[in-house]
Amino acid sequence: MSDATSTPTSRDPVHVPVNLDARARDAKAAVVAIGRNEGERLRRCLESAKKSGALIVYVDSGSTDGSIDVAKSLDAIVWELKNVPFTAALARNTGALGILSKYPSIEFIQFVDGDCEIDPNWIETAMAFLNKHPTIAVVCGRRRERFPDATIYNKLCDMEWNTPVGQAKSCGGDAMIRSKVFSQIGGFNPSVIAGEEPEMCVRIRQAGFDVWRLDAEMTLHDAAMTRFGQWWKRNVRAGHAYAENYHRHGAPPELMAKKSVISNYVWAAMFPLLPLLWIKIKTQGKSALYATFVTLSKVPQAIGQLKFHFNRLTGKRQTIIEYK
């Protein structure tokens, strides 16, 4: 096992719905949503989770917009993180391991970010697939942007979410996982500030299980990116994730993120030659928009990689990199 935590936060939830024990006896799945100041997006998220019939867990990371009250009103079990370094990994562990410690009969955990809405058919589809394929531990589907045409940055996110169908090396923040496997591998690594899902999936595959992407609608995501600075910061975060995951799992046979790390350094160092990369991507049949921003992303991602190594060598703890 890695340095992932095996127990949730020691504090009890700040809110437990009435008659939870009775509902939990029949529940096969729990939805664990995480958020920080997601506002109306969180309400849509939890309402969509409630329609699925699963238990709802919400873990809040320091919101100041009334998110906790929204979650309480929708019958969610609520944990509130305080006085800890916030990471999505820690929040997900708190919710998932917390609910499993109280109700170990729950078979599946659906993770969802608080800015996403779950498709009405997804929970049932994912559970049926996992029940049919016992060697698959994690399943994800199509995450789409709610407003892909609102900004070019939203459109880029929608392109990013469209990953190949079938066996995969990793999932994103929205995915369903077998509870027993999640507990077995110790959940997410809470010290990883970005890229925690692919890092966990490495350990899941090392434990002998597979990750799968279905050709099915899963969630609507609201990136709400309207500025170039948000896109830049998001790519700095991505670079940090590449560097950290390569540092942890870059050795053979995994070679995790090796190609991305090297590519970012090489092209950022050869900045005047970036137009050649644009041409290469464009001739692969990609759109001009996609080629332009993938080319530009080499610079902030290389900065994020350097940031990870600087902090690692100086002993400085990197806090979460937020783009919203």
Backbone bond lengths (Angstrom), bond angles and torsions (degrees), N, CA, C in turn:
res aa  C-N    CA-C-N  psi(-1)  N-CA   C-N-CA  omega(-1)  CA-C   N-CA-C  phi
1 M - - - 1.473 - - 1.523 109.60 -
2 S 1.335 117.15 146.13 1.454 121.36 177.65 1.522 109.14 -80.44
3 D 1.343 115.00 -165.94 1.452 117.74 177.73 1.522 112.07 -83.33
4 A 1.325 117.34 22.05 1.460 120.61 174.21 1.515 109.45 -65.89
5 T 1.305 115.12 146.77 1.457 119.20 179.52 1.513 110.70 -73.02
6 S 1.318 117.01 147.46 1.465 120.17 177.92 1.520 111.37 -109.65
7 T 1.321 117.64 -0.78 1.460 120.51 178.39 1.521 109.18 -134.99
8 P 1.324 117.56 146.85 1.456 120.27 178.35 1.520 111.13 -75.08
9 T 1.314 115.73 178.94 1.452 120.24 175.21 1.527 109.36 -55.62
10 S 1.323 116.81 145.69 1.458 120.63 -173.54 1.521 112.57 -72.87
11 R 1.321 117.16 -19.31 1.458 118.59 -178.18 1.519 111.46 -74.06
12 D 1.324 116.31 147.22 1.453 120.83 174.62 1.524 109.31 -74.19
13 P 1.339 116.87 161.98 1.467 118.75 176.44 1.524 110.87 -60.44
14 V 1.329 115.68 151.16 1.464 119.81 179.81 1.521 111.36 -83.01
15 H 1.334 116.36 -12.20 1.461 119.59 178.75 1.519 109.36 -149.79
16 V 1.333 116.07 129.97 1.462 122.37 176.08 1.526 107.56 -126.41
17 P 1.328 118.55 122.34 1.465 120.66 -178.13 1.532 112.45 -63.04
18 V 1.299 115.18 156.64 1.461 121.62 176.16 1.532 109.35 -66.88
19 N 1.330 116.40 143.06 1.467 122.94 177.59 1.528 113.06 61.84
20 L 1.323 116.74 27.24 1.466 119.56 -179.65 1.523 111.82 -63.01
21 D 1.332 117.09 -41.80 1.462 120.09 -177.46 1.529 111.37 -58.77
22 A 1.307 117.09 -41.44 1.465 120.97 -179.38 1.525 110.84 -64.39
23 R 1.326 116.87 -42.64 1.466 120.35 179.64 1.520 111.52 -69.77
24 A 1.333 116.73 -35.92 1.456 120.84 -176.64 1.521 112.20 -67.03
25 R 1.326 117.39 -26.48 1.474 120.39 -179.42 1.520 111.74 -61.69
26 D 1.322 116.61 -32.33 1.469 121.02 -177.20 1.527 112.65 -100.08
27 A 1.322 118.27 -6.09 1.464 121.01 -174.20 1.522 111.62 -79.96
28 K 1.312 116.44 131.02 1.458 122.32 174.84 1.530 111.87 -98.59
29 A 1.336 115.77 -19.22 1.468 119.53 -175.88 1.517 110.49 -137.83
30 A 1.315 115.01 152.77 1.464 122.07 172.93 1.513 108.03 -129.00
31 V 1.310 115.72 140.20 1.462 121.66 174.75 1.521 107.93 -99.35
32 V 1.336 116.00 122.05 1.462 121.15 177.82 1.520 107.99 -107.57
33 A 1.330 115.53 109.79 1.462 121.92 178.68 1.523 109.03 -105.11
34 I 1.321 116.15 141.55 1.459 120.62 177.25 1.520 108.78 -123.84
35 G 1.333 116.32 151.05 1.449 117.48 -179.21 1.513 113.78 -167.36
36 R 1.312 113.46 166.48 1.464 122.59 177.16 1.527 106.78 -153.53
37 N 1.316 116.16 105.59 1.462 122.37 177.98 1.534 112.64 55.83
38 E 1.340 116.06 49.15 1.467 119.66 -179.57 1.524 113.03 -91.24
39 G 1.323 117.64 -8.63 1.455 120.57 173.46 1.515 114.06 57.90
40 E 1.342 116.33 -131.44 1.457 122.01 -177.18 1.519 111.57 -64.53
41 R 1.327 117.79 -26.80 1.468 120.23 176.78 1.529 110.87 -60.14
42 L 1.331 116.18 -38.84 1.465 119.82 179.38 1.520 110.80 -65.75
43 R 1.310 117.60 -39.97 1.468 119.96 178.98 1.525 110.12 -59.98
44 R 1.332 117.35 -46.05 1.461 120.30 178.31 1.527 110.88 -61.23
45 C 1.321 116.11 -40.39 1.458 121.36 -179.82 1.522 111.07 -60.12
46 L 1.318 116.86 -52.50 1.461 121.12 -175.40 1.530 111.82 -71.06
47 E 1.321 117.29 -33.00 1.463 119.71 176.19 1.525 110.17 -64.61
48 S 1.332 116.98 -40.05 1.470 119.79 178.60 1.526 110.47 -67.66
49 A 1.312 117.49 -35.47 1.468 121.01 177.40 1.520 110.88 -67.26
50 K 1.308 116.23 -39.29 1.468 120.62 -178.46 1.528 111.30 -63.51
51 K 1.329 116.79 -35.65 1.463 120.76 -179.33 1.529 111.78 -66.08
52 S 1.322 116.81 -21.82 1.462 120.24 -177.30 1.525 112.34 -74.92
53 G 1.316 117.49 -18.34 1.455 121.52 -177.88 1.509 113.75 86.18
54 A 1.332 118.02 -2.04 1.463 121.76 178.67 1.526 109.90 -78.57
55 L 1.326 116.25 160.44 1.459 119.34 170.23 1.526 108.49 -65.70
56 I 1.314 116.67 144.94 1.462 120.37 -178.43 1.519 109.82 -112.59
57 V 1.317 115.66 127.60 1.460 122.38 176.80 1.521 107.27 -121.85
58 Y 1.322 116.67 132.40 1.458 120.75 175.73 1.518 108.91 -124.30
59 V 1.329 116.46 130.35 1.462 122.19 177.16 1.520 107.85 -117.34
60 D 1.320 115.01 121.07 1.463 121.34 -175.78 1.526 110.75 -103.25
61 S 1.328 115.34 134.24 1.465 121.05 -179.96 1.523 110.77 -110.75
62 G 1.317 115.64 68.26 1.459 120.38 172.46 1.506 116.35 78.70
63 S 1.318 118.69 32.95 1.466 120.76 179.23 1.530 111.11 -68.36
64 T 1.326 114.73 150.33 1.467 121.05 176.82 1.532 110.92 -124.26
65 D 1.337 116.80 14.04 1.468 120.83 -173.71 1.515 113.46 -110.87
66 G 1.320 117.79 15.67 1.449 120.23 179.75 1.514 114.23 83.62
67 S 1.332 118.04 16.05 1.464 121.27 -178.81 1.526 112.51 -59.03
68 I 1.317 116.44 -38.43 1.469 119.83 -178.78 1.527 110.67 -63.53
69 D 1.317 117.24 -41.06 1.466 120.14 178.16 1.525 111.32 -64.60
70 V 1.327 116.34 -37.53 1.469 120.14 176.70 1.526 109.84 -61.04
71 A 1.331 116.28 -45.95 1.463 120.92 -178.94 1.526 111.32 -63.78
72 K 1.312 117.33 -41.31 1.463 120.75 177.84 1.524 111.30 -61.13
73 S 1.321 116.35 -40.92 1.461 120.95 -177.37 1.522 112.28 -66.68
74 L 1.334 116.25 -20.20 1.462 120.98 -178.75 1.529 112.05 -104.36
75 D 1.315 116.08 20.12 1.478 121.90 174.10 1.516 113.65 64.94
76 A 1.308 116.97 33.53 1.458 120.07 176.48 1.521 110.58 -89.36
77 I 1.319 116.72 148.36 1.456 121.94 167.26 1.526 105.40 -77.98
78 V 1.301 117.99 127.68 1.466 120.29 -170.18 1.525 111.48 -118.76
79 W 1.315 116.08 127.27 1.458 122.79 167.44 1.523 108.20 -110.40
80 E 1.301 115.85 142.67 1.470 121.17 178.59 1.525 108.35 -122.29
81 L 1.333 116.10 118.58 1.455 120.68 178.45 1.521 109.62 -85.41
82 K 1.322 115.67 130.74 1.460 121.46 178.74 1.522 109.52 -139.45
83 N 1.329 115.51 146.68 1.465 121.59 173.24 1.528 113.05 55.46
84 V 1.341 115.27 36.99 1.463 121.42 175.07 1.525 107.42 -136.38
85 P 1.332 117.62 156.17 1.475 119.27 173.44 1.531 108.94 -68.65
86 F 1.322 116.64 113.90 1.458 120.05 -176.70 1.525 110.75 -68.21
87 T 1.318 116.49 131.03 1.459 122.91 167.56 1.516 107.05 -143.14
88 A 1.340 115.84 151.54 1.458 119.22 176.43 1.519 110.25 -61.54
89 A 1.335 116.07 -35.57 1.465 120.23 -179.57 1.520 111.45 -62.05
90 L 1.318 117.09 -45.71 1.467 120.52 179.33 1.523 110.58 -63.31
91 A 1.332 116.88 -42.33 1.462 120.22 179.99 1.523 111.11 -62.23
92 R 1.332 116.77 -44.42 1.469 119.64 -179.75 1.528 111.16 -65.30
93 N 1.339 116.15 -41.85 1.464 118.86 177.28 1.521 111.89 -60.93
94 T 1.316 115.57 -42.69 1.466 120.09 -179.26 1.520 110.50 -58.16
95 G 1.333 116.78 -46.62 1.457 119.97 -179.16 1.512 113.49 -70.16
96 A 1.341 116.47 -47.53 1.463 120.02 -174.69 1.524 112.36 -71.22
97 L 1.323 116.78 -51.01 1.463 119.44 -178.95 1.525 111.00 -70.29
98 G 1.324 115.88 -28.60 1.457 119.53 176.78 1.513 112.13 -66.00
99 I 1.327 117.15 -47.98 1.464 119.91 -178.74 1.524 110.91 -69.83
100 L 1.334 116.99 -34.30 1.469 119.44 179.58 1.526 111.75 -71.02
101 S 1.326 117.19 -29.46 1.463 118.87 177.11 1.522 111.14 -67.71
102 K 1.326 116.87 -27.68 1.464 121.08 179.96 1.528 111.45 -91.40
103 Y 1.344 116.49 -34.70 1.461 120.95 -176.63 1.527 109.46 -134.14
104 P 1.320 117.61 77.02 1.467 121.42 -176.01 1.520 114.37 -66.86
105 S 1.330 118.30 -10.49 1.464 120.68 179.57 1.526 112.53 -76.83
106 I 1.336 118.06 -11.31 1.462 120.71 177.77 1.530 108.94 -64.71
107 E 1.310 116.40 127.71 1.459 121.35 -173.13 1.528 113.60 -92.18
108 F 1.347 116.41 -29.17 1.459 119.47 -173.52 1.531 110.74 -135.25
109 I 1.315 114.63 143.38 1.461 121.78 174.19 1.520 108.61 -117.78
110 Q 1.323 116.14 122.95 1.458 121.00 173.59 1.519 108.26 -99.67
111 F 1.315 116.80 114.26 1.460 120.70 175.58 1.526 109.29 -88.10
112 V 1.319 115.58 141.82 1.457 120.17 177.42 1.521 108.26 -151.24
113 D 1.311 116.09 140.38 1.462 120.94 175.31 1.522 109.18 -79.80
114 G 1.323 115.91 149.66 1.454 120.70 -174.35 1.509 115.20 -67.58
115 D 1.338 117.45 -8.34 1.461 120.32 177.01 1.525 111.03 -100.62
116 C 1.345 116.84 19.12 1.466 121.87 -178.64 1.523 111.56 -122.70
117 E 1.305 115.25 150.96 1.467 122.47 175.53 1.526 108.26 -115.29
118 I 1.336 117.26 131.11 1.462 122.10 -176.65 1.526 110.34 -82.49
119 D 1.332 116.04 133.18 1.460 120.70 176.53 1.539 109.84 -62.08
120 P 1.331 118.31 140.94 1.475 121.17 -175.88 1.530 113.99 -57.18
121 N 1.331 118.01 -28.85 1.462 120.83 -176.55 1.525 114.01 -97.42
122 W 1.323 116.93 -5.26 1.460 118.59 -169.66 1.526 114.03 -66.68
123 I 1.320 118.54 -48.96 1.465 121.01 -174.79 1.529 110.35 -57.22
124 E 1.319 117.05 -47.16 1.458 121.00 -179.85 1.535 110.83 -64.29
125 T 1.332 116.34 -41.62 1.467 120.61 180.00 1.522 110.91 -62.69
126 A 1.322 116.47 -46.22 1.464 120.84 -177.64 1.520 111.41 -66.04
127 M 1.339 117.48 -42.98 1.466 121.01 179.17 1.531 110.95 -62.33
128 A 1.329 116.64 -42.84 1.460 120.26 -179.42 1.528 110.68 -62.77
129 F 1.330 116.33 -39.97 1.470 120.36 -179.88 1.523 110.84 -66.07
130 L 1.307 117.15 -45.27 1.464 120.18 -179.82 1.526 111.45 -66.53
131 N 1.305 117.36 -36.80 1.460 119.99 177.06 1.529 111.56 -63.67
132 K 1.310 116.42 -31.14 1.459 121.78 -178.16 1.521 112.44 -82.95
133 H 1.352 117.20 -22.44 1.467 121.27 -174.52 1.537 109.63 -127.55
134 P 1.318 117.70 87.24 1.467 121.50 -173.68 1.525 115.55 -65.78
135 T 1.335 118.64 -18.45 1.467 119.90 179.85 1.524 112.53 -88.84
136 I 1.326 116.40 -4.15 1.468 120.29 177.08 1.520 108.33 -97.75
137 A 1.328 115.82 125.36 1.465 120.59 -175.66 1.523 113.18 -100.68
138 V 1.316 116.95 -27.83 1.469 121.20 -175.98 1.523 109.17 -131.33
139 V 1.321 115.63 135.33 1.457 119.93 176.68 1.526 109.13 -134.37
140 C 1.321 114.72 138.55 1.462 120.48 176.31 1.523 108.36 -134.41
141 G 1.325 116.25 166.73 1.457 121.55 -179.70 1.510 110.22 -130.94
142 R 1.318 116.31 -153.21 1.467 121.17 -177.06 1.514 110.34 -85.79
143 R 1.307 115.51 116.38 1.467 121.35 170.72 1.527 106.38 -94.00
144 R 1.318 116.51 129.01 1.463 121.41 179.77 1.522 110.07 -120.18
145 E 1.305 114.71 155.37 1.458 119.50 172.42 1.519 109.82 -79.77
146 R 1.328 116.80 137.14 1.459 121.22 179.31 1.528 111.41 -66.76
147 F 1.325 116.30 -39.16 1.467 120.62 -178.35 1.534 109.40 -127.33
148 P 1.331 118.30 69.15 1.462 120.38 -174.34 1.519 114.24 -65.32
149 D 1.327 116.93 -25.02 1.463 119.69 -177.15 1.528 112.76 -96.40
150 A 1.330 117.01 1.81 1.461 119.80 -178.23 1.528 111.32 -68.57
151 T 1.340 117.00 -42.09 1.468 121.73 177.94 1.525 108.72 -144.17
152 I 1.318 116.46 160.89 1.465 119.26 177.53 1.518 110.83 -65.84
153 Y 1.328 116.98 -26.72 1.469 120.29 -179.04 1.531 110.45 -72.43
154 N 1.328 116.84 -38.17 1.462 119.74 174.01 1.523 110.96 -63.26
155 K 1.322 115.92 -41.54 1.473 119.79 179.95 1.518 110.57 -63.00
156 L 1.329 117.20 -39.20 1.459 120.62 178.06 1.529 111.05 -63.16
157 C 1.333 116.71 -38.87 1.460 120.10 176.55 1.520 110.86 -62.36
158 D 1.332 117.23 -42.60 1.445 120.47 -179.28 1.532 110.96 -62.05
159 M 1.335 116.20 -37.37 1.460 119.98 175.45 1.528 110.77 -64.98
160 E 1.317 115.94 -41.21 1.465 121.48 -178.67 1.515 111.82 -63.02
161 W 1.338 116.91 -37.13 1.457 120.10 -177.00 1.530 112.08 -71.27
162 N 1.331 118.42 -18.50 1.458 121.10 -173.61 1.530 110.97 -83.37
163 T 1.325 115.77 73.23 1.460 121.74 -177.38 1.534 110.36 -86.90
164 P 1.334 118.10 162.62 1.473 120.83 -177.62 1.531 112.48 -62.90
165 V 1.328 114.99 145.72 1.462 122.16 177.01 1.528 109.05 -81.00
166 G 1.334 116.36 144.86 1.459 121.13 177.63 1.521 111.60 116.32
167 Q 1.318 115.25 -158.94 1.459 120.20 179.83 1.525 109.71 -62.39
168 A 1.327 115.77 136.57 1.460 120.90 -176.02 1.519 109.90 -133.26
169 K 1.327 115.01 162.06 1.465 118.83 176.22 1.514 111.87 -85.73
170 S 1.334 116.08 -24.21 1.462 118.13 -177.04 1.513 110.51 -156.22
171 C 1.325 114.97 169.93 1.456 122.46 174.72 1.525 107.80 -119.02
172 G 1.324 116.16 179.43 1.456 120.62 174.25 1.521 110.08 -104.34
173 G 1.318 115.41 -160.19 1.459 119.93 -176.90 1.512 114.06 -69.48
174 D 1.343 117.15 -22.06 1.462 121.85 175.85 1.523 107.44 -102.17
175 A 1.315 117.54 117.45 1.463 121.59 179.83 1.517 109.33 -170.27
176 M 1.338 116.07 157.03 1.462 121.32 174.61 1.520 108.92 -107.76
177 I 1.337 116.38 137.33 1.454 122.08 -177.84 1.518 110.58 -132.77
178 R 1.321 115.58 148.01 1.457 120.13 173.88 1.527 109.52 -67.14
179 S 1.318 116.71 130.31 1.464 121.32 -176.86 1.519 112.23 -60.21
180 K 1.341 116.73 -42.47 1.457 119.95 -177.26 1.520 111.89 -63.69
181 V 1.330 116.37 -38.29 1.465 119.84 178.85 1.523 110.33 -69.89
182 F 1.313 116.54 -41.59 1.461 120.54 178.42 1.523 110.89 -57.87
183 S 1.322 116.19 -45.60 1.462 120.09 178.46 1.525 111.18 -67.75
184 Q 1.317 116.75 -38.88 1.463 121.63 -178.46 1.520 112.59 -59.72
185 I 1.341 116.57 -41.62 1.477 118.99 -176.52 1.538 112.11 -92.22
186 G 1.326 117.06 1.52 1.455 120.60 176.09 1.503 115.28 84.71
187 G 1.338 116.67 12.78 1.460 119.81 177.45 1.515 112.94 73.55
188 F 1.321 115.19 -156.52 1.465 121.80 178.28 1.522 110.17 -75.86
189 N 1.300 115.83 156.84 1.464 120.34 172.69 1.530 107.52 -85.27
190 P 1.329 118.84 111.09 1.468 121.26 -172.28 1.518 114.29 -68.96
191 S 1.329 118.07 -13.89 1.460 119.98 -179.69 1.524 112.41 -85.17
192 V 1.351 117.09 -11.61 1.467 121.27 -179.39 1.525 108.25 -82.06
193 I 1.327 117.86 119.51 1.466 120.67 -174.24 1.522 113.37 -86.48
194 A 1.326 117.58 -15.81 1.464 121.98 178.00 1.519 108.01 -159.42
195 G 1.331 116.36 150.18 1.451 118.95 -177.27 1.513 112.90 74.75
196 E 1.343 115.90 24.40 1.461 119.64 -177.95 1.530 112.45 -70.64
197 E 1.352 117.37 -26.22 1.466 119.40 -179.75 1.535 111.72 -69.54
198 P 1.349 119.36 -52.30 1.474 117.45 177.49 1.518 113.32 -61.89
199 E 1.346 117.67 -31.29 1.468 119.34 177.71 1.519 110.04 -64.87
200 M 1.329 117.48 -43.07 1.450 120.12 178.04 1.530 110.98 -65.38
201 C 1.326 116.45 -38.34 1.464 119.84 -178.02 1.526 111.82 -65.83
202 V 1.326 117.87 -28.56 1.469 119.87 173.84 1.521 109.09 -59.36
203 R 1.324 116.39 -47.70 1.463 120.32 -177.46 1.536 111.54 -69.13
204 I 1.325 116.72 -30.67 1.462 120.36 176.20 1.530 109.96 -66.53
205 R 1.315 116.62 -43.98 1.468 119.60 179.01 1.522 111.06 -68.67
206 Q 1.327 116.84 -34.70 1.463 119.50 176.09 1.523 111.87 -65.53
207 A 1.334 116.49 -25.24 1.463 121.38 177.82 1.527 112.29 -82.65
208 G 1.343 116.77 -0.99 1.456 120.44 174.83 1.508 115.73 98.88
209 F 1.341 117.61 14.00 1.455 121.13 -179.40 1.531 110.63 -113.19
210 D 1.340 115.29 164.82 1.461 121.17 -178.91 1.522 111.54 -111.32
211 V 1.332 114.12 162.47 1.465 123.58 174.69 1.524 106.61 -117.95
212 W 1.331 117.12 139.52 1.466 119.73 -173.75 1.521 111.14 -137.59
213 R 1.323 115.79 140.58 1.464 121.80 173.66 1.524 108.82 -108.92
214 L 1.329 116.59 121.89 1.461 122.50 179.96 1.519 111.39 -90.70
215 D 1.303 115.77 153.01 1.459 121.69 172.67 1.526 107.80 -86.68
216 A 1.334 115.07 70.15 1.467 121.66 -176.85 1.515 109.16 -148.95
217 E 1.321 115.81 146.80 1.454 120.18 178.30 1.530 109.30 -68.40
218 M 1.335 116.68 134.72 1.461 120.65 -177.51 1.525 111.79 -119.77
219 T 1.326 117.68 -60.67 1.467 119.90 -175.82 1.525 111.43 -144.32
220 L 1.328 114.52 156.36 1.461 123.06 168.65 1.526 107.46 -105.50
221 H 1.323 116.49 125.60 1.453 122.07 -176.57 1.519 109.66 -110.19
222 D 1.312 116.32 142.03 1.468 121.00 179.33 1.521 109.00 -115.49
223 A 1.332 116.12 90.82 1.466 120.98 -177.52 1.523 111.78 -65.44
224 A 1.335 116.09 -35.71 1.471 121.33 179.77 1.524 111.49 52.78
225 M 1.328 116.82 41.46 1.468 121.05 177.63 1.525 108.88 -97.17
226 T 1.299 115.33 120.06 1.468 120.69 -177.22 1.520 113.09 -121.97
227 R 1.343 117.39 -7.09 1.463 120.09 -174.17 1.524 110.84 -129.65
228 F 1.327 115.22 149.60 1.463 121.50 178.43 1.524 110.13 -60.99
229 G 1.338 117.00 -35.38 1.459 120.21 -179.25 1.514 112.40 -62.04
230 Q 1.348 117.59 -34.19 1.455 120.77 176.64 1.525 110.76 -66.57
231 W 1.331 115.00 -44.75 1.471 119.30 178.02 1.525 110.63 -60.31
232 W 1.324 116.73 -42.53 1.471 121.21 -179.33 1.540 110.67 -61.74
233 K 1.329 116.35 -47.93 1.464 119.96 -178.38 1.520 110.82 -64.33
234 R 1.324 117.64 -37.09 1.456 121.04 177.73 1.530 110.71 -61.90
235 N 1.315 116.93 -36.47 1.459 120.04 179.31 1.529 112.35 -78.24
236 V 1.316 118.07 -28.48 1.465 119.56 170.32 1.525 109.10 -61.73
237 R 1.328 115.92 -42.49 1.462 120.81 177.49 1.528 111.01 -61.93
238 A 1.333 116.54 -41.67 1.467 120.06 179.10 1.522 110.62 -62.30
239 G 1.339 117.04 -41.50 1.455 120.27 178.55 1.521 111.96 -63.56
240 H 1.328 116.09 -40.28 1.466 120.52 176.20 1.525 109.95 -59.02
241 A 1.340 116.40 -42.65 1.461 121.07 -179.88 1.529 111.33 -64.51
242 Y 1.333 116.67 -42.61 1.464 119.81 178.25 1.526 110.56 -58.87
243 A 1.324 115.91 -47.62 1.461 119.97 -176.31 1.526 111.37 -65.10
244 E 1.325 116.61 -42.51 1.463 118.82 -178.45 1.523 111.57 -67.94
245 N 1.322 116.94 -41.77 1.459 119.15 -179.88 1.527 111.24 -69.59
246 Y 1.325 117.41 -33.46 1.467 119.61 175.08 1.528 110.13 -67.02
247 H 1.330 116.25 -39.08 1.465 120.99 178.23 1.529 110.48 -62.32
248 R 1.331 117.53 -38.24 1.459 121.47 -177.22 1.531 113.17 -82.48
249 H 1.331 116.12 -40.07 1.466 119.24 -170.59 1.531 112.50 -132.34
250 G 1.316 117.87 25.50 1.458 120.13 -176.31 1.515 114.83 -81.44
251 A 1.322 117.11 -11.73 1.469 120.11 -179.49 1.528 109.85 -73.34
252 P 1.342 118.06 156.61 1.468 120.94 175.96 1.522 109.70 -61.35
253 P 1.319 119.85 148.47 1.463 125.11 4.12 1.531 113.93 -89.47
254 E 1.338 118.44 -4.71 1.461 120.55 -172.90 1.527 112.14 -69.94
255 L 1.341 116.60 -48.97 1.470 121.93 -178.56 1.527 111.32 51.80
256 M 1.322 115.74 39.80 1.459 120.39 -173.59 1.522 112.43 -63.80
257 A 1.331 116.27 126.77 1.473 124.98 175.71 1.530 113.47 65.13
258 K 1.316 118.32 8.24 1.470 120.55 -176.99 1.526 111.49 -58.70
259 K 1.322 116.27 -47.85 1.462 120.45 -177.88 1.529 111.53 -60.54
260 S 1.335 116.48 -43.85 1.472 120.40 -178.80 1.522 111.37 -66.53
261 V 1.337 117.20 -43.03 1.459 121.20 -178.86 1.525 110.71 -61.33
262 I 1.322 116.83 -47.63 1.468 120.62 -178.78 1.522 110.52 -65.37
263 S 1.329 116.38 -44.45 1.467 120.52 -179.58 1.521 111.47 -59.22
264 N 1.336 116.78 -43.88 1.464 119.53 -179.38 1.522 112.07 -63.25
265 Y 1.308 117.07 -44.41 1.466 119.84 179.11 1.526 111.43 -63.61
266 V 1.331 116.15 -46.00 1.470 120.17 -175.43 1.512 111.34 -63.83
267 W 1.325 116.96 -49.20 1.464 118.93 -176.43 1.521 112.63 -73.11
268 A 1.332 117.88 -32.75 1.470 119.40 175.75 1.519 110.20 -66.18
269 A 1.331 117.13 -37.16 1.465 120.68 178.63 1.526 111.29 -69.35
270 M 1.320 116.60 -29.41 1.470 120.95 179.79 1.525 110.21 -103.32
271 F 1.309 116.72 45.61 1.459 122.77 -173.09 1.532 113.66 -48.26
272 P 1.343 119.49 -43.76 1.478 118.82 -179.38 1.532 113.45 -62.55
273 L 1.341 117.10 -18.94 1.462 120.57 -177.83 1.529 112.84 -96.03
274 L 1.327 117.31 6.92 1.460 120.19 -179.06 1.532 113.66 -56.80
275 P 1.343 119.42 -32.39 1.476 118.01 176.12 1.525 113.80 -56.10
276 L 1.328 117.02 -28.36 1.470 119.78 177.66 1.526 110.54 -66.48
277 L 1.326 116.48 -37.37 1.456 120.04 176.96 1.513 110.14 -66.35
278 W 1.325 117.17 -40.30 1.467 121.16 177.69 1.522 110.61 -57.35
279 I 1.330 116.05 -45.95 1.465 120.83 179.88 1.529 110.78 -62.55
280 K 1.334 115.99 -42.49 1.462 120.42 179.54 1.524 111.23 -59.74
281 I 1.338 116.80 -45.77 1.464 120.92 -178.82 1.519 110.61 -67.77
282 K 1.328 116.37 -41.08 1.471 120.84 -178.49 1.523 111.13 -64.67
283 T 1.325 118.14 -37.81 1.465 121.01 -179.52 1.531 112.00 -72.51
284 Q 1.343 116.90 -10.14 1.460 120.70 175.29 1.526 111.79 -85.35
285 G 1.329 115.96 6.29 1.454 120.67 177.16 1.508 114.62 92.12
286 K 1.330 117.74 7.99 1.462 121.22 179.57 1.520 110.24 -82.09
287 S 1.328 116.13 157.87 1.466 120.68 179.24 1.519 110.60 -71.13
288 A 1.329 115.90 159.54 1.463 120.84 178.77 1.528 110.41 -62.41
289 L 1.349 116.98 -37.29 1.460 120.81 178.81 1.522 110.29 -61.93
290 Y 1.323 116.23 -49.17 1.465 121.09 -179.82 1.521 110.49 -60.47
291 A 1.329 116.85 -47.49 1.463 120.87 -178.37 1.524 111.43 -61.23
292 T 1.319 116.66 -39.92 1.463 120.71 -178.29 1.525 111.60 -63.63
293 F 1.317 116.44 -47.77 1.456 118.19 -174.49 1.525 113.02 -80.18
294 V 1.330 118.51 -29.02 1.460 119.21 172.37 1.525 109.63 -64.26
295 T 1.327 115.78 -40.00 1.471 120.26 177.42 1.520 111.14 -62.70
296 L 1.328 116.59 -49.46 1.460 120.57 -179.16 1.530 112.42 -64.31
297 S 1.340 116.81 -30.56 1.456 120.33 -175.29 1.521 113.42 -65.36
298 K 1.329 117.70 -17.29 1.463 120.30 -179.17 1.532 111.27 -60.27
299 V 1.314 116.75 -32.90 1.470 119.96 -177.09 1.530 111.94 -72.60
300 P 1.361 119.56 -57.24 1.475 117.60 178.90 1.522 112.78 -62.91
301 Q 1.334 118.23 -32.05 1.464 119.05 178.73 1.527 111.18 -68.32
302 A 1.320 117.05 -37.76 1.465 119.60 175.48 1.526 110.66 -64.49
303 I 1.333 116.75 -37.42 1.467 120.82 176.68 1.525 110.14 -63.08
304 G 1.338 116.49 -42.86 1.462 119.91 177.98 1.523 112.12 -62.37
305 Q 1.331 116.70 -37.96 1.459 120.78 177.74 1.523 110.84 -64.28
306 L 1.324 116.14 -44.32 1.466 119.85 178.30 1.521 111.19 -64.56
307 K 1.315 116.00 -36.39 1.471 120.35 178.92 1.528 110.50 -61.61
308 F 1.341 116.79 -42.49 1.457 120.13 178.81 1.530 110.87 -60.02
309 H 1.332 117.00 -47.23 1.465 119.70 -176.39 1.528 111.85 -70.21
310 F 1.324 117.27 -34.81 1.470 120.20 176.95 1.528 109.54 -62.57
311 N 1.331 116.24 -47.08 1.468 119.79 -180.00 1.528 111.57 -64.97
312 R 1.333 116.28 -38.17 1.466 119.76 -179.90 1.525 110.46 -65.46
313 L 1.320 118.35 -42.25 1.459 121.84 -176.81 1.526 112.54 -74.81
314 T 1.340 116.50 -28.57 1.464 120.00 -179.20 1.522 112.60 -95.16
315 G 1.337 117.14 -5.81 1.457 120.30 179.53 1.515 114.02 78.31
316 K 1.327 117.06 14.01 1.465 120.42 179.87 1.519 109.72 -85.10
317 R 1.321 116.95 135.82 1.465 120.63 177.76 1.514 109.78 -85.05
318 Q 1.319 116.99 125.00 1.450 122.06 177.66 1.529 110.13 -81.77
319 T 1.304 116.36 126.13 1.465 120.25 175.97 1.525 109.01 -85.03
320 I 1.328 116.01 170.18 1.460 119.66 -177.99 1.525 110.83 -59.51
321 I 1.313 115.53 146.44 1.465 122.53 178.94 1.529 106.93 -104.96
322 E 1.316 116.84 105.30 1.469 122.01 -176.61 1.516 110.18 -99.07
323 Y 1.329 115.81 136.36 1.464 119.04 179.40 1.532 111.76 -107.12
324 K 1.355 117.12 -7.56 1.475 119.72 178.11 1.516 110.08 -107.46
